[in-house]
């Protein structure tokens, strides 16, 4: 049963990391290259769509990591799983404090109502997101290492 939990956790978490990675290194560059207001409108739509899905995905991943750590407490690799969980918790805290407030503003912006500093706010969100992605990749690597 622990083996199945490990695989499910790794897959759910890994796909989430892949989505966050693709936002940073695929979708944002594409949206930023679109002409005129299209990129900003795309960012707003992405903020609404992913803003609804990602909290559930993060909490599900966190719950799965916690269950893995508890269920496998006396097994090899538990320290790696706990460390991955701590990194994930830090990412959630960082997201709530730094990224979510910007995203909550961004998802309501249109070309008519966006603030004058909207590009600076999006640039700040991107910088925080790069840090988040690095933390998620590190946590994912720890989970994979715990499997061996």
Secondary structure by P-SEA (a helix, b strand, c coil): caaaaaaaaaaaaaaaaaaaaaaaccaaaaaaacccaaaaaaaaaaaaaaaacaaaaaaaaaaaaaaaaaaaccccaaaaaaaaaaaaaaaaaaaacccaaaaaaaaaccccccccaaaaaaaaaaaaaaaaaaaaaaaaaaaaaaac
